[in-house]
Amino acid sequence: MDSPPLAAVSLVLLASFLLFFSFAQSSTIGVGYISKILEIQDRERALPSAQVAAARGVLQRLLPSHSSSFEFRIVSKEQCGGESCFIIKNHPSFTRRGAPQILISGVTGVEVLFGLHWYLKYWCGSHISWDKTGGVQLNSIPKLGSLPRLQDDGILVQRPVPWNYYQNAVTSSYSFAWWDWKRWEKEIDWMALQGINLPLAFTGQEAIWQKVFQQKFNISKEDLDDFFGGPAFLAWSRMANLHRWGGPLPQSWFDQQLVLQKKILARMYELGMTPVLPAFSGNVPAALRNIFPSAKITRLGNWFSVRSDVRWCCTYLLDATDPLFIEIGRAFIEQQLTEYGRTSHIYNCDTFDENTPPVDDPEYISSLGGSIFEGMQSGDSNAVWLMQGWLFSYDPFWRPPQTKALLHSVPIGRLVVLDLFAEVKPIWNTSEQFYGVPYIWCMLHNFAGNLEMYGYLDSVASGPVEARTSENSTMVGVGMSMEGIEQNPVVYDLMSEMAFQQNKVDVKEWIDLYSARRYGRSVSTIQNAWNILYHTVYNCTDGAYDKNRDVIVAFPDVNPNLVSMLQGRHHTNVKLVSRRADLVKNTDSYEHPHLWYSTTEVVRALELFIAGGDELSGSGTYSYDLVDLTRQVLAKYANELFLKVIEAYQLKDSHGVAHQSQMFLDLVEDIDTLLACHEGFLLGPWLESAKQLAQDEEQQIQFEWNARTQITMWYDNTEVEASLLRDYGNKYWSGLLKDYYGPRAAIYFNFLTQSLENGHGFQLKAWRREWIELTNNWQKSRKIFPVESNGNALNISRRLFHKYLGNPDTYDH
């Protein structure tokens, strides 16, 4: 039986929920350290009229039918109790027909829009997520002229810390690689509605580097062709992990991306955001050695290429202590200022991201850090260095003396560290709050844009508050630093709220509200399903990476005789190491899929989800979640099927191998059909968006190869040696399963059958040869895939549930 109408439910629960929001200053000592840059940014922000106009543009795109119902205003921090805040009140003209009903004020356009989002969520029961994850649910909003009133005094909600950070250095490649302005405009709207005010702005930087290196350091176009990676691999080219791979970049790419960056920055500034620009990290073209033979330029070691192939590995790094470093750093900052006309004074630089310094002497490390900052400061006297703290999580090089030396090499308040993986492996609580340096508590959550239902909601709901309220806290913000977006909307919905939460959130209460908002009504079976999901897939407490290694999308390259059934089955708490390099095993290993919950419980959640489906027909958000949950359950079932195939092979049961193999391949095809029911799970849009940025046929071929390679082999291979990063960017996308993952599994199963029929051992090298040939051909293929969904998700999910999960004995782990 349904609960009362959603708006009524929201209003009833709102009184208790608002206890979390109080008019109380809660600045940390870290906020005091960054007060100067905050004051500068406040002075330089866009005019209030420009911010209001930009915020109204977002409203018009989001909810044009109600654009006249809201009035927006920019107010001072003094009116917010000295902090950034939003204020929601009944409009003075609320009762007059045709007049605005709700007045929303904020310190910037971002606070105004988060206030709008807050009102739509908790007074109107609506929901906003990425289009690919179901989009918006606005049907619950009352008709024009009937918006819910607030209490007479309205509400005022402060930010407990100034900054809400967004992106990872690699999100630009895993998610944004092929975006045009239309897609970027949607994302900036989404950012503002989530309260994000400190986003990375990395687009187009290759055009800046081209001008700097060509015009000021005499590097030729041919040498720069060798320096820049291809469009899908620019993130790692920027971080000095690789060069040229997927390139060279055509001139049209430089030009169009620079134009795009200017639009991105203009909109971010109009909304009152603080875009973070890149800075020089020491990564230089090889040709610079010839132009400056006395410069301290070091060739780095191999980064995951199969045989240290110098065509794209082993890049060059200019030592930060060399005077040329500051000269290049200044030139890059100045060129950005020339192109963009302004800056927010915060620059990202990750010199040591998976590149360990050559010497561990603290004095040397301190000199490196000081020179890196001087390069920024020489181009912008108000520069602040923003650094990803990933290196402190994964590299044992960074012991306390080395960490302190780097962090203390910059004046206090001029360096801010991203505690990048704080929801699982926080550094703030083991480093004396980064040894007194301001930091931002970040949720990393996702690697490579893999699609997997996963999260740690309790940590998200409490971690930022614990960090901020801890003794001598230097925390200055919260952030979302995922490698890929457009997945697990529940996690990002909660995390965005933590930028305005004064106290910990009761996730049980929050999740009940979430499910009602997301679908536009409260359905008891769906709420019960979400309570199961909260305690299972969204309660990962084992401290492991969630790098998706499901067999379908990361097929094991392993001799079947070496797979242990004891290790393979019921692997509920496989502890994965935290160093990314160690995630890539040798070619004879089997990296077990991560499983941290009872699959039986999640199958029950899916059963409830299906049972409630008739009441939510037509809901795009429900359709997405149903497809995702069905995919999650069947993917884990496929892992078990694979082990049954291997078990039959080890028992020399050729009939069992044939039967279980066919079941696996049928399942892959069925999941592909399921994924085709929602546009968030299609291969076609990824490939077509790549081709649409091309200027001619040659570029189309290059860009599509980039797009196909990133999600399959990723990096280089030989005829019998697969990439060390194979399947790192794997995706559960319709088209990819049927056209690539299924045929790959079929090749492996065919070799199993041949081995049993011929009585010889498994031909591992021959299997690799055929798999790699399949991959290379697929990467070069021009086959076109659908860009629109097809099929009824509920009907297909029901059919697959009964086909594969109807027998309780089939899936009981």
Protein Blocks (a to p, Z undefined) as FASTA:
>chain_A
ZZddfklmmmmmmmmmmmmpccddfbdfklmmmmmmmmmmmmmpccfklmmmmmmmmmmm
mmmmlmmmpccddddfklnoopacddddddfklmpghiafbdcddfblklmmmmmmmmmm
mmnopacddfknnpaafklpccehiaccddfklpadddfbfbdceddfklmmmmmmmacf
klmmmmmmmmmmnopabdcdfehklmmmmmmmmmmnopafklmmmmpccfklmmmmmnop
aghihpacdfklmmmmmmmmmmmmmmmmmnopacdddddehiacfklmmmmmmbccdddd
dehianlpaklgoiadddfkbmklmmmmmmmmmmmmmmnopaehiacddfkgoiacfbfc
fklmmmmmmmmmmmmmmmomkbccdddfklmmmmmklgfklmmmmmmmpcehiaccddfk
lmmmccklmnggonopacddddfkpgghiacddddfklmmmmmmmmmmpghiabfbdcdf
bfbghiakllmmmmmmmmmcfbdcdfklmmmmmmmmmnopacfklmmmmmmmmmmmmmcf
nopacddfbfklmccdddfklpcfklmgoplbcccdfbfklmpccfkbccddddfbdfkl
mmmmmmmmmmmmmmmgoiaklmmmmmmmmmmmmmmmmmmmmmmmmmmmmnopaklmmmmm
mmmmmmmmmmmmmmmmpmklcfklmmmmmmmmpcbfklmmmmmmmmmmmmmnopacdfkl
ccfkgoklgccdehjlmmmmmmmmmmmmmmmmmmmmnopacdfklmmmmmmmmmmmmmmp
ccdcdfbdedjfklmmmmmmmmmmmpmklmcZZ
